[in-house]
Amino acid sequence: MLAPNAVLLERDASFAAHPQGDSTADHAAQNGAADGKPRHTISLRRITRKYQESVALDGIDLDVREGEFLAIVGPSGCGKSTLLKIIAGLDDPTAGELWINGRPSIGLEPRARDIAMVFQTYALYPHMTAAQNIALPLRMRRMRRWQRLPGMALLSSGARKGLAEIKTEVSAIAGSLGIAHLLHRKPSQLSGGQRQRVAVARAMIRRPAVFLMDEPLSNLDAKLRVEMRREIASLHRRLGITFVYVTHDQSEAMTLADRVAVMANGEFLQVAAPRELYADPAHLEVARFVGTPTINCLPAEVTAPGTIDVLGTSVPCSLIAPTGTPATACIRPEHILVVRGAEHGVDASVISIEDHGADLYVRVLVAREHELTLRASPADLAGLRNGQAVRIRLTPENFLFFDAEGRRIRAGRRAAAA
Protein backbone atom coordinates (compact mmCIF):
# COMPACT_ATOMS: atom_id res chain seq x y z
CA MET A 1 0.00 0.00 0.00
CA LEU A 2 1.38 3.39 -0.96
CA ALA A 3 1.82 6.26 1.46
CA PRO A 4 -0.51 9.29 1.42
CA ASN A 5 0.48 11.63 -1.40
CA ALA A 6 2.13 8.66 -3.12
CA VAL A 7 1.23 10.00 -6.56
CA LEU A 8 2.91 13.30 -5.75
CA LEU A 9 5.90 11.47 -4.30
CA GLU A 10 6.35 9.41 -7.44
CA ARG A 11 6.42 12.60 -9.48
CA ASP A 12 8.86 14.16 -7.02
CA ALA A 13 11.03 11.06 -7.02
CA SER A 14 11.32 11.09 -10.80
CA PHE A 15 12.58 14.68 -11.07
CA ALA A 16 15.69 14.79 -13.26
CA ALA A 17 18.53 17.22 -13.84
CA HIS A 18 18.27 20.21 -16.19
CA PRO A 19 17.01 19.18 -19.61
CA GLN A 20 19.32 20.06 -22.44
CA GLY A 21 18.57 22.75 -24.97
CA ASP A 22 18.94 26.03 -23.02
CA SER A 23 21.35 28.48 -24.49
CA THR A 24 23.65 30.26 -22.07
CA ALA A 25 22.48 33.58 -23.47
CA ASP A 26 18.82 32.80 -22.75
CA HIS A 27 19.64 31.69 -19.23
CA ALA A 28 21.69 34.83 -18.56
CA ALA A 29 18.98 37.08 -19.98
CA GLN A 30 16.41 35.74 -17.57
CA ASN A 31 18.70 35.69 -14.54
CA GLY A 32 20.57 38.93 -14.98
CA ALA A 33 23.96 37.21 -14.99
CA ALA A 34 25.19 39.08 -18.07
CA ASP A 35 24.93 42.54 -16.51
CA GLY A 36 26.11 41.70 -13.00
CA LYS A 37 22.66 41.84 -11.37
CA PRO A 38 21.52 39.11 -8.95
CA ARG A 39 20.56 35.86 -10.67
CA HIS A 40 16.97 34.72 -10.22
CA THR A 41 16.31 31.01 -9.79
CA ILE A 42 12.54 31.54 -9.94
CA SER A 43 10.60 34.36 -11.60
CA LEU A 44 6.80 34.67 -11.46
CA ARG A 45 4.82 37.15 -13.53
CA ARG A 46 1.08 37.77 -13.10
CA ILE A 47 0.45 34.22 -11.86
CA THR A 48 -3.30 33.68 -11.45
CA ARG A 49 -5.14 30.54 -10.39
CA LYS A 50 -8.92 30.32 -10.42
CA TYR A 51 -11.16 27.46 -9.33
CA GLN A 52 -14.56 28.16 -10.89
CA GLU A 53 -15.64 31.39 -9.14
CA SER A 54 -12.89 31.26 -6.49
CA VAL A 55 -9.58 33.08 -7.04
CA ALA A 56 -6.72 31.33 -5.22
CA LEU A 57 -3.93 33.48 -6.70
CA ASP A 58 -4.46 36.95 -8.08
CA GLY A 59 -1.65 38.23 -10.33
CA ILE A 60 1.41 37.16 -8.32
CA ASP A 61 4.77 38.76 -9.24
CA LEU A 62 7.94 37.51 -7.54
CA ASP A 63 11.66 36.98 -8.14
CA VAL A 64 13.54 34.51 -5.96
CA ARG A 65 17.29 35.11 -6.06
CA GLU A 66 19.80 32.32 -6.53
CA GLY A 67 20.75 30.85 -3.15
CA GLU A 68 18.07 32.81 -1.31
CA PHE A 69 15.88 31.45 1.49
CA LEU A 70 12.40 32.84 0.82
CA ALA A 71 9.53 32.12 3.19
CA ILE A 72 5.92 32.53 2.08
CA VAL A 73 3.71 33.11 5.08
CA GLY A 74 0.05 33.82 5.61
CA PRO A 75 -3.17 32.45 7.10
CA SER A 76 -4.74 29.18 5.97
CA GLY A 77 -6.41 29.43 2.59
CA CYS A 78 -4.44 32.46 1.38
CA GLY A 79 -2.88 30.59 -1.59
CA LYS A 80 0.58 29.62 -0.25
CA SER A 81 0.45 25.91 -1.07
CA THR A 82 -1.23 26.57 -4.43
CA LEU A 83 1.67 28.80 -5.43
CA LEU A 84 4.20 26.17 -4.34
CA LYS A 85 2.43 23.47 -6.39
CA ILE A 86 2.50 25.70 -9.47
CA ILE A 87 6.25 26.21 -9.07
CA ALA A 88 6.71 22.45 -8.66
CA GLY A 89 4.54 21.63 -11.68
CA LEU A 90 1.90 19.80 -9.63
CA ASP A 91 -0.71 22.39 -10.65
CA ASP A 92 -1.07 24.75 -13.60
CA PRO A 93 -1.90 28.46 -13.39
CA THR A 94 -4.95 29.91 -15.10
CA ALA A 95 -2.76 32.72 -16.42
CA GLY A 96 0.73 34.12 -16.01
CA GLU A 97 4.35 33.22 -16.69
CA LEU A 98 6.91 31.19 -14.73
CA TRP A 99 10.66 30.90 -15.29
CA ILE A 100 12.90 28.45 -13.42
CA ASN A 101 16.64 28.80 -13.98
CA GLY A 102 15.99 31.10 -16.91
CA ARG A 103 13.65 28.87 -18.92
CA PRO A 104 9.86 29.18 -19.37
CA SER A 105 8.37 26.43 -17.20
CA ILE A 106 4.59 26.59 -17.62
CA GLY A 107 3.64 23.16 -18.96
CA LEU A 108 7.09 21.72 -18.19
CA GLU A 109 6.91 18.33 -16.47
CA PRO A 110 7.93 18.28 -12.78
CA ARG A 111 10.88 15.98 -13.51
CA ALA A 112 12.30 18.59 -15.91
CA ARG A 113 12.35 21.44 -13.36
CA ASP A 114 15.27 20.32 -11.15
CA ILE A 115 13.18 20.83 -8.03
CA ALA A 116 12.80 18.72 -4.90
CA MET A 117 9.80 19.06 -2.61
CA VAL A 118 9.31 18.20 1.05
CA PHE A 119 5.67 17.65 1.96
CA GLN A 120 3.80 18.44 5.15
CA THR A 121 2.86 14.77 5.59
CA TYR A 122 6.37 13.45 4.74
CA ALA A 123 4.98 11.23 1.91
CA LEU A 124 7.22 8.27 2.72
CA TYR A 125 6.52 4.80 1.36
CA PRO A 126 5.54 2.71 4.41
CA HIS A 127 6.78 -0.59 2.95
CA MET A 128 10.29 0.80 2.31
CA THR A 129 13.08 1.36 4.84
CA ALA A 130 14.45 4.83 5.44
CA ALA A 131 17.43 3.97 3.23
CA GLN A 132 15.15 2.84 0.40
CA ASN A 133 13.02 5.98 0.67
CA ILE A 134 16.10 8.21 0.51
CA ALA A 135 17.60 6.26 -2.39
CA LEU A 136 14.41 6.27 -4.46
CA PRO A 137 15.08 9.47 -6.49
CA LEU A 138 18.53 8.20 -7.53
CA ARG A 139 17.18 4.76 -8.41
CA MET A 140 14.48 6.38 -10.55
CA ARG A 141 17.01 8.60 -12.31
CA ARG A 142 19.97 6.27 -12.78
CA MET A 143 18.49 2.79 -13.20
CA ARG A 144 16.38 1.39 -16.00
CA ARG A 145 12.90 0.13 -15.27
CA TRP A 146 13.85 -3.57 -15.45
CA GLN A 147 16.84 -2.98 -13.16
CA ARG A 148 14.52 -1.65 -10.46
CA LEU A 149 12.56 -4.90 -10.32
CA PRO A 150 13.30 -7.10 -7.27
CA GLY A 151 16.53 -9.06 -7.78
CA MET A 152 17.09 -7.93 -11.36
CA ALA A 153 19.90 -5.51 -10.49
CA LEU A 154 22.01 -8.52 -9.47
CA LEU A 155 22.08 -9.68 -13.09
CA SER A 156 23.98 -6.60 -14.25
CA SER A 157 27.44 -5.59 -13.05
CA GLY A 158 26.68 -2.00 -14.03
CA ALA A 159 23.52 -2.01 -11.94
CA ARG A 160 25.39 -3.51 -8.96
CA LYS A 161 28.00 -0.79 -9.21
CA GLY A 162 25.27 1.85 -9.44
CA LEU A 163 23.53 0.46 -6.35
CA ALA A 164 26.80 0.55 -4.42
CA GLU A 165 27.30 4.22 -5.37
CA ILE A 166 23.74 5.05 -4.34
CA LYS A 167 24.24 3.30 -1.00
CA THR A 168 27.36 5.39 -0.36
CA GLU A 169 25.50 8.61 -1.14
CA VAL A 170 22.57 7.61 1.08
CA SER A 171 24.95 6.93 3.97
CA ALA A 172 26.63 10.31 3.53
CA ILE A 173 23.34 12.25 3.44
CA ALA A 174 21.93 10.30 6.38
CA GLY A 175 25.08 10.99 8.39
CA SER A 176 24.83 14.72 7.79
CA LEU A 177 21.26 14.68 9.19
CA GLY A 178 22.00 12.38 12.10
CA ILE A 179 19.87 9.45 10.94
CA ALA A 180 22.55 7.00 9.76
CA HIS A 181 21.60 4.61 12.57
CA LEU A 182 17.95 4.61 11.43
CA LEU A 183 18.39 3.58 7.81
CA HIS A 184 17.16 0.03 8.38
CA ARG A 185 13.88 1.16 9.94
CA LYS A 186 10.54 1.65 8.20
CA PRO A 187 8.53 4.90 8.64
CA SER A 188 6.20 3.30 11.22
CA GLN A 189 9.26 2.71 13.43
CA LEU A 190 10.36 6.37 13.31
CA SER A 191 9.26 9.41 15.27
CA GLY A 192 7.82 12.46 13.54
CA GLY A 193 11.14 14.28 13.62
CA GLN A 194 13.00 11.26 12.26
CA ARG A 195 10.50 10.86 9.42
CA GLN A 196 10.92 14.53 8.60
CA ARG A 197 14.70 14.08 8.40
CA VAL A 198 14.22 11.14 6.04
CA ALA A 199 11.97 13.29 3.83
CA VAL A 200 14.58 16.06 3.81
CA ALA A 201 17.34 13.55 3.02
CA ARG A 202 15.33 12.20 0.08
CA ALA A 203 15.09 15.74 -1.31
CA MET A 204 18.76 16.54 -0.58
CA ILE A 205 20.17 13.49 -2.31
CA ARG A 206 19.08 14.77 -5.71
CA ARG A 207 21.10 17.99 -5.26
CA PRO A 208 18.35 20.06 -6.91
CA ALA A 209 18.50 23.72 -7.92
CA VAL A 210 15.51 24.54 -5.69
CA PHE A 211 14.08 23.11 -2.48
CA LEU A 212 10.34 23.58 -2.00
CA MET A 213 9.05 22.97 1.52
CA ASP A 214 5.30 22.93 2.23
CA GLU A 215 4.80 23.44 5.99
CA PRO A 216 7.31 20.68 6.78
CA LEU A 217 7.29 21.21 10.55
CA SER A 218 3.58 21.62 11.26
CA ASN A 219 3.16 18.01 12.47
CA LEU A 220 5.97 18.24 15.05
CA ASP A 221 5.78 19.26 18.69
CA ALA A 222 7.06 22.69 19.77
CA LYS A 223 10.50 21.57 20.97
CA LEU A 224 11.17 19.47 17.87
CA ARG A 225 10.05 22.31 15.60
CA VAL A 226 12.74 24.54 17.11
CA GLU A 227 15.39 21.83 16.60
CA MET A 228 14.32 21.22 13.00
CA ARG A 229 14.37 24.96 12.28
CA ARG A 230 18.04 24.99 13.26
CA GLU A 231 18.74 21.98 11.04
CA ILE A 232 16.97 23.51 8.03
CA ALA A 233 18.86 26.80 8.49
CA SER A 234 22.13 24.87 8.74
CA LEU A 235 21.20 22.83 5.67
CA HIS A 236 20.62 26.00 3.64
CA ARG A 237 23.98 27.45 4.71
CA ARG A 238 25.80 24.25 3.76
CA LEU A 239 24.14 23.75 0.39
CA GLY A 240 23.84 27.39 -0.66
CA ILE A 241 20.91 26.67 -2.99
CA THR A 242 17.49 28.29 -3.29
CA PHE A 243 14.84 27.46 -0.69
CA VAL A 244 11.16 28.39 -0.95
CA TYR A 245 9.49 27.62 2.36
CA VAL A 246 5.72 27.81 2.93
CA THR A 247 4.37 28.16 6.45
CA HIS A 248 1.57 29.72 8.46
CA ASP A 249 3.93 30.15 11.43
CA GLN A 250 5.45 33.64 11.45
CA SER A 251 8.18 32.53 13.88
CA GLU A 252 9.48 29.99 11.36
CA ALA A 253 9.41 32.53 8.56
CA MET A 254 11.10 35.31 10.54
CA THR A 255 13.87 33.13 11.97
CA LEU A 256 14.71 31.15 8.83
CA ALA A 257 14.32 33.41 5.83
CA ASP A 258 16.40 36.03 4.06
CA ARG A 259 13.13 37.52 2.86
CA VAL A 260 9.52 36.89 3.81
CA ALA A 261 6.54 37.20 1.46
CA VAL A 262 3.32 37.87 3.38
CA MET A 263 0.21 36.62 1.57
CA ALA A 264 -3.49 37.34 2.03
CA ASN A 265 -6.41 36.55 -0.26
CA GLY A 266 -4.21 35.27 -3.07
CA GLU A 267 -1.80 38.20 -3.33
CA PHE A 268 1.39 39.48 -1.72
CA LEU A 269 0.96 42.34 0.71
CA GLN A 270 4.71 42.82 1.21
CA VAL A 271 7.96 41.02 0.39
CA ALA A 272 10.88 42.16 2.55
CA ALA A 273 13.54 41.16 5.06
CA PRO A 274 12.15 40.03 8.45
CA ARG A 275 13.36 43.15 10.27
CA GLU A 276 11.73 45.43 7.70
CA LEU A 277 8.42 43.60 7.96
CA TYR A 278 8.42 44.10 11.71
CA ALA A 279 9.63 47.69 11.88
CA ASP A 280 8.20 49.09 8.64
CA PRO A 281 5.09 47.14 7.53
CA ALA A 282 3.49 48.39 4.32
CA HIS A 283 0.01 47.12 5.15
CA LEU A 284 -2.15 46.81 8.25
CA GLU A 285 -2.50 43.03 7.82
CA VAL A 286 1.29 42.67 7.69
CA ALA A 287 1.61 44.66 10.92
CA ARG A 288 -0.98 42.44 12.59
CA PHE A 289 0.46 39.18 11.32
CA VAL A 290 4.09 39.79 12.24
CA GLY A 291 5.12 40.06 15.87
CA THR A 292 4.40 38.43 19.23
CA PRO A 293 2.38 39.66 21.05
CA THR A 294 0.26 41.07 18.21
CA ILE A 295 0.58 44.78 17.48
CA ASN A 296 -1.97 47.04 19.19
CA CYS A 297 -4.42 48.84 16.86
CA LEU A 298 -6.55 51.83 17.80
CA PRO A 299 -9.07 53.93 15.87
CA ALA A 300 -7.73 57.36 14.90
CA GLU A 301 -8.95 60.44 13.08
CA VAL A 302 -7.35 63.38 11.34
CA THR A 303 -8.11 66.51 13.39
CA ALA A 304 -5.98 69.05 11.53
CA PRO A 305 -3.33 69.14 8.79
CA GLY A 306 -0.38 67.11 10.10
CA THR A 307 -2.20 66.00 13.26
CA ILE A 308 -4.11 62.85 14.09
CA ASP A 309 -6.12 62.07 17.24
CA VAL A 310 -5.45 58.83 19.11
CA LEU A 311 -7.29 58.25 22.41
CA GLY A 312 -7.84 61.97 22.77
CA THR A 313 -4.17 62.77 22.25
CA SER A 314 -2.95 64.75 19.23
CA VAL A 315 -0.08 62.98 17.50
CA PRO A 316 1.98 64.55 14.65
CA CYS A 317 1.57 62.68 11.37
CA SER A 318 2.83 63.93 8.01
CA LEU A 319 -0.13 62.99 5.85
CA ILE A 320 -2.37 64.82 3.40
CA ALA A 321 -6.02 64.27 4.33
CA PRO A 322 -9.09 66.35 5.18
CA THR A 323 -10.20 66.76 8.77
CA GLY A 324 -12.32 63.82 9.92
CA THR A 325 -10.57 61.22 7.75
CA PRO A 326 -10.50 57.90 9.67
CA ALA A 327 -7.29 55.92 10.15
CA THR A 328 -5.82 53.15 12.28
CA ALA A 329 -2.97 53.84 14.69
CA CYS A 330 -0.78 50.87 15.65
CA ILE A 331 1.93 50.51 18.26
CA ARG A 332 4.08 47.52 19.26
CA PRO A 333 3.70 46.13 22.81
CA GLU A 334 7.30 47.01 23.75
CA HIS A 335 6.61 50.69 23.00
CA ILE A 336 3.90 51.01 25.65
CA LEU A 337 5.30 52.01 29.05
CA VAL A 338 3.80 51.94 32.52
CA VAL A 339 4.57 55.31 34.09
CA ARG A 340 4.96 56.09 37.78
CA GLY A 341 3.99 59.01 39.96
CA ALA A 342 2.83 62.20 38.30
CA GLU A 343 4.20 61.44 34.83
CA HIS A 344 1.87 62.25 31.96
CA GLY A 345 0.01 59.23 30.62
CA VAL A 346 -3.30 57.56 29.83
CA ASP A 347 -5.43 55.96 32.55
CA ALA A 348 -5.78 52.18 32.24
CA SER A 349 -6.60 49.11 34.33
CA VAL A 350 -4.85 45.74 34.27
CA ILE A 351 -6.94 42.90 32.81
CA SER A 352 -4.42 40.06 32.88
CA ILE A 353 -0.72 39.32 33.33
CA GLU A 354 1.10 36.53 31.48
CA ASP A 355 4.52 35.57 32.80
CA HIS A 356 6.80 34.36 29.99
CA GLY A 357 9.95 34.27 32.09
CA ALA A 358 12.09 37.04 30.62
CA ASP A 359 8.98 39.07 29.69
CA LEU A 360 5.58 39.89 31.07
CA TYR A 361 2.67 40.32 28.65
CA VAL A 362 0.18 42.66 30.32
CA ARG A 363 -3.27 43.38 28.91
CA VAL A 364 -4.83 46.65 29.97
CA LEU A 365 -8.17 48.34 29.32
CA VAL A 366 -8.08 51.94 28.10
CA ALA A 367 -11.03 54.33 27.79
CA ARG A 368 -13.32 51.51 28.96
CA GLU A 369 -13.37 49.87 25.52
CA HIS A 370 -9.89 49.41 24.04
CA GLU A 371 -7.65 46.54 25.10
CA LEU A 372 -3.90 46.96 24.67
CA THR A 373 -1.02 44.56 25.32
CA LEU A 374 2.32 45.76 26.60
CA ARG A 375 5.55 43.81 27.01
CA ALA A 376 8.09 44.55 29.71
CA SER A 377 10.58 42.82 31.99
CA PRO A 378 9.33 41.46 35.35
CA ALA A 379 11.72 43.84 37.15
CA ASP A 380 10.06 46.87 35.56
CA LEU A 381 6.59 45.75 36.63
CA ALA A 382 7.31 44.20 40.02
CA GLY A 383 4.21 44.08 42.21
CA LEU A 384 1.74 44.63 39.37
CA ARG A 385 -1.54 42.75 39.87
CA ASN A 386 -4.80 42.11 38.07
CA GLY A 387 -7.37 44.89 38.40
CA GLN A 388 -4.78 47.49 39.35
CA ALA A 389 -5.20 51.02 38.00
CA VAL A 390 -2.12 52.21 36.12
CA ARG A 391 -1.04 54.97 33.80
CA ILE A 392 0.54 54.12 30.48
CA ARG A 393 2.50 56.18 27.98
CA LEU A 394 2.18 55.65 24.23
CA THR A 395 5.26 57.15 22.60
CA PRO A 396 4.07 59.13 19.53
CA GLU A 397 7.21 58.47 17.49
CA ASN A 398 6.50 54.74 17.60
CA PHE A 399 3.01 54.89 16.11
CA LEU A 400 2.39 53.39 12.65
CA PHE A 401 -0.60 54.79 10.75
CA PHE A 402 -2.77 53.04 8.15
CA ASP A 403 -5.58 54.39 6.02
CA ALA A 404 -9.12 53.02 5.64
CA GLU A 405 -7.92 50.49 3.04
CA GLY A 406 -5.12 49.18 5.27
CA ARG A 407 -2.29 50.87 3.36
CA ARG A 408 0.54 52.45 5.29
CA ILE A 409 0.30 56.25 5.61
CA ARG A 410 3.73 57.68 5.00
CA ALA A 411 4.98 61.24 4.96
CA GLY A 412 3.30 63.31 2.26
CA ARG A 413 0.87 60.56 1.14
CA ARG A 414 -2.84 61.12 1.02
CA ALA A 415 -4.89 58.90 3.30
CA ALA A 416 -7.79 56.99 1.73
CA ALA A 417 -11.22 57.93 3.03
CA ALA A 418 -13.51 55.26 4.44
N, C-alpha and C positions, 0 to 999 in steps of 0.2 A: 504494500500500500504506500502511495506516495505521500510526502509531507504536504501540509497546507501550502498553497502558493507554488505547488510543484511545477505547474506549467510555466510560471514566471521564472522559476529557478532554472528550468531547462534552457530557457532563452538566455538567461544570464550566464549559465555555464558554457554556452556555446559561443559567447562573444569571442571575436578573433582580433588580431592586430590590425593596424591601419590597412585598408585595401589599397592596392596600387592604383596609380592613375592621376594623383594630384601632381600638379606642377609646383615647384618651389615658389614661383612667382605668385600663383594663386593663393597659396598658403600664407605667404608674407603679406599679401594685400589685405587679407582678412584679419590678420593678427597684428599688423602694425610693425612687424619686425624690420621691414625695409627702411623705415624712417626713424628708428630708435625708440618708438613709443612702446608701452607695455603690450606684450602679446596677450591675446584673448583666447583662452581655451574654448569658451562657450560664448556665443552671441545670440541673443534673442531679440527679435524685432516684431512688435505688434502681435504677439502671440495671443490668440483668442480661442477659447474652448467653450462651446455651447452644448448643452444637453436639452433638446427640445426648447422649452421656454426659459430654462435656467442658464445663467452665464457663470461658468466656473472661473474663467480667466478672461480679463477684459483689457486687451491691448498691452500685454507685458513687454517692456523693453529692459534689457539687462546685458551687461558684459561681465563675464567672470574672467579675471586675469589668470595667466598661467602661474600655477603654484599657489594660488590664493585659497584660503579657507573661507568660504562664504556660507553663512547660515541664513536660512529662510525661516522666519518665525511668524506666528500669528495664531489666532484662535482656530478651533476645529471648524472645518467647512469653508475656510477662506481660500482654498485652492492650492495649498502648498504641495500636497502629494500629487495632484493632477499635473502641476508643472514639472515635478520630478519625473513622472512617468513619460511625459512628452519628450524630455531631454533623453531619457533612456530608450525611447522608441517603443514603449509599451502602450502608448496611446498617441493618437494623431490630433493635432490642433485643427480647429475649424478654419482658422486663417492665421497668417503670419509666416515668419521666416526664422529658421534655426541654422546656425553654423556651429560645428564642432571641429576644432583644430583646422579651421579655415576652409572647410568644405560644406556646402549645403547638405543638410541632414534630414529634412522632411522627407519621409518615405524610405529613408535608409534603414535597412534591417538592424536590429539591436546588435547582432554579432559584428556588424561592420563599423560600429561607433567607438570601439576601444574604451568601453565604459564598464565598470564593475559596480554592482548595486548591493547594498546591505539592507535587508528588509527588517521591518519592525518585529515580525514573527519568526525571524531567523531563517525560515524556509530550508531546513536541513532534511535530508532523506533519513527517515527513522530506521531503515533497514541497513544503512551503511555506517561504518565506524567514522569517528572524527577524521582519521587519516584519509579515508575514502571520499568523504565529503569535500575535504580541502583539495584533494587531488583531482576531483572531477573536471574542473575547467581545463586542466592540462591534458587529461585523457581525451576530452572531447576535441581539443585542438590538434593534438599531436598524433593520435592513433586513429587508424581506419576503423570503420564500423565493425568489421569482422574481428579485428584485434581486441575490441572491447568486450566481446562475448566471453563468458566464463571459460577459462582454461585455454582459449585460443592464442593468447599472447605467448604462451610457452612454446608454440610451434615456430615462432619467428625469433631469430637472434636479435634482429633490429628492434622488435617489440620488447624483448626482455631488457635490452640496453635502455630503451626509452623509459620503461617502468622503473628501472633502477635510478635513472636521473630524476624522475618525478618524485620518487621516495626521498631522495636526498633533498630536493627543494622543499618538500612538505616538512621534513624534519627541521630544516633551517627556519622556515616561517613559523612553525609551531614553537620552536625554541625562543624566537624573538617575542612571542606573545605569552610565554610561560605556560604552554599547554602541551609540551612534548610528552609528558607523562600520561596524558589523557588520550593519546591517539588511537588506542585500541578500544576505547569505549564508544558505545552508540549514544545518540542524543538523549535517550531516556535515562541514561546513567550519568548525565551531566547536569550541573546547576544552570540557572539562567545566565549567569555571568560567563560560565565556561562555554555554553552554547553560543553566546554572542561572540566570544573570541574565535570560535571555530568559523562562524559566519564571516567575521572580519578576515581571518586567515584565508578563507576560500576566495575572497575578493582580492586580497593582497597578492596571492600567488600568480595572478595573471599579469601583474605589473601594468595596470591600465593607465591611460592618460588622465582619467577622471574617476574619482570615487563619488558615488551617490549614496547617501545614507538617509533612509526614511524612518525617522523617529526610532533609532536603533536602541535607545536606552529606556524606552517608556515602560518596558515590562520588568525592569529591575527595581530592587528596593533602593531606598535613598542612599545608603552607604555605598552600595555597589555602583550606583550611577556616578557618584563622585570619583570612585576609583577608575571606572571606565572612561570618564571624561579625560582624566590624566593620560590614560593609555592612548586615546584617540589623538589628543594633542601631541603626544610624543611621536606617534606614528606619522602624523603629518610633517613634523619637523624632520624626521628621518628620511621620508620618501621624497618630500619636496614637490609633490604633485597636487593637482587641483582637487579640492574637496567641495562638494555641495551638500550641505547638511540640513535636513528639514526637521523642525521640532516645534512643539507648542510651548516648550519650557524656556522662558527668557534667560534663566540662569545658564543653561547649556549654551545658548547662542552667544551671550555676552562674554562668557569665559573662554570659549573655544575659537571664535571667529575673528578673522582680520576685518571683515565687514559683515554687517547684519542687514538683511532686507526684511522689513516689516510689512506683512501683507494684511489686507482686510478686504472682504467682498471682491476677491478676484483681481486686485490691483496692488501695486506697491505704493505705500504711503511715504516711505523714506528708505534709502539705501545708504548706509554710512558706517563709520567705525563705531564700536560700542560706546566709547566715551562721548562721541558727538551725539549719538542717539539720546543718551542720558542728559547731557548738559544743554543740548541745543535741538530739541525735537521740532520737526517741521509741521507736525500735525497733532491735534489734541489726542487722537487715539494712540499715537506713538508715545506721547508723554504718559498716558495712562497705562500702557502695556509694559513699559520698561521701568524697572525700579521696584525695590521692596524695602519698606511698605509702599503701596501705591501712592502716586502723587496726589496732593490735595487740590480739589477744584472748587472754586467759589464763583457765584454769579457776580458780574461786574457791569458797569455802565459808564459810558463816556459822559462826563459832566461839564467839560470845557475843552477847548483845543489843548492837546498835550496833557490832559488830566483824566484819570479814570477812577471811579469810586469802587472800593472794595471794603465791604463791612463798615461803611460809613467813613472810611479813611480815604483821602485823596492821594493817589499814587501817580507820579509822573510817568507818562507813556508817550513816546514819540510816534503817534499814529494820526492819520488824517481821517476823521469821521465826524459826522454831525452829533451834536449833543443828544443824548438819549439812546445812542447806538449800543445794543447789548454786546457783551463779550464774556469770556470765561477767563478768570485769573487762576493760575496754578502755581503751587509752591511745594517744593520737596520737603519731606518730614524733617530732615536735618537742618532746615533753614527756619524752623519755628522754635523759638526760645521761650522758656519759662522765666519770667522776670521776677525780681524780688523787691520788696519795699515799695518805694514810691515811684519806681521807674514807669515810664509811659508804656501802656500796653492795652490789650483787649481782654475784657472779662470773659472767663471760661470756667467750666466745671469738669472735673475728671470723670470719665465714664468707665474706663477700664485701663489696666496696666498689664502689659505682657512682658515678662522677664526673659530675654534671649541671651542671658549671660553677659556679654560685653555691651549689649544695648538694651534699653527699655523702649518698647513701643507703647506710647500713651495716647489713648483716644480722649479727646475733649469735645465738649459741646459749646458752641459759640452762638450768640444771638438767639438762643433757644431753638435753633433749627438746623444749624450747620455742624456736622461732625468733622473734625480734623484729626490727623494722626501726626504726632511728632516723635522723633527719635533722638535719644540722648543717652549718655552714659549713666549707670546707676549712681555714681558719685555726685553727678550734677543734680539728681532728683531724689536724693536721700530723704526718706521720711514721707514721700508723696503717697497718698492713699486715695482709694475710690471715693467719689463724692466731694472731694476737696475743691474749694473755690481757688482758682489761680488766675494769674494774669499772663498772657502770652504776647510775644512780639513777633510780628510778621515783617521781615526785613524787605522793604520795597524793591531793592536792587535785585532780589532773588525771584521776583515774580516773573512768570511766563504768561503772555497773553495770547488768546486765540479768538478768532472771530466766530460769527454765528454758524459758519460752515466748517469749523474745526481747523481752519488754516492758521498758522502762526502769524501774529501781528508783529511785524518788524518795523524798525524806524522808517518813517516816511511812507509806509504802505497803508492804503485805505482799508478800513475794516468793512467786511461784508455785513449788510443789515440782515436782521432776522427775516 
